[in-house]
Amino acid sequence: MSKLSFARDIKCLFAKYINGMTDVPLATSEGVKTLQLGSYDSVKYFYYQIQVAIHGYDFDRAGHPLVDEKYLLRDPSGNFVKSAPHPMPPEPPQGDGRLPQEAINLFDQWVRDGMLP
């Protein structure tokens, strides 16, 4: 199987959120930058923040995993990411709630594949 690419495999995961998530300001070590879900460069730059956000529903409020451990996101120190400041997409009525696990898995694989355009 070929490696995943942004244009072919990832952009479509966020297609319905692109208009509503235009110019979202995010703090970076270089100051505030804006996230553009339809832009390869922007998604590549903010990939980890996006991963944290789409994994934001992996644990319940008591800290118990809601998905199989093999799907959980780990932070750079190896610990599970148990919360997100702004899970993506938002819960109803503003959004749809958790992305399908298959979509999250695709994004994670794209990151592991090297985030090809």
Secondary structure by P-SEA (a helix, b strand, c coil): cccccccccccccccccccccccccccccccbbbbccccaaaaaaaaaaaaaaaacccccccccccccccccccccccccccccccccccccccccccccaaaaaaaaaaaaacccc
